[in-house]
Amino acid sequence: MGKIYTKNNNKVNLVQAKPETIEFLLNYSKSLNVATIKGVQYESNMN
């Protein structure tokens, strides 16, 4: 079991995000509203 975790993989694959994906995530984060009422957090999307 210990031999499974001792492998040294030097290969790292970087993923390029599409501009559409970045735009979607930015727009979603702008429209997200988080309100805390009496210690409870409520999340709502303002779209």
Sequence and secondary structure as in RCSB ss.txt:
>XXXX:A:sequence
MGKIYTKNNNKVNLVQAKPETIEFLLNYSKSLNVATIKGVQYESNMN
>XXXX:A:secstr
 TTGGG            HHHHHHHHHHHHHEEEEEETTEEEEEE  
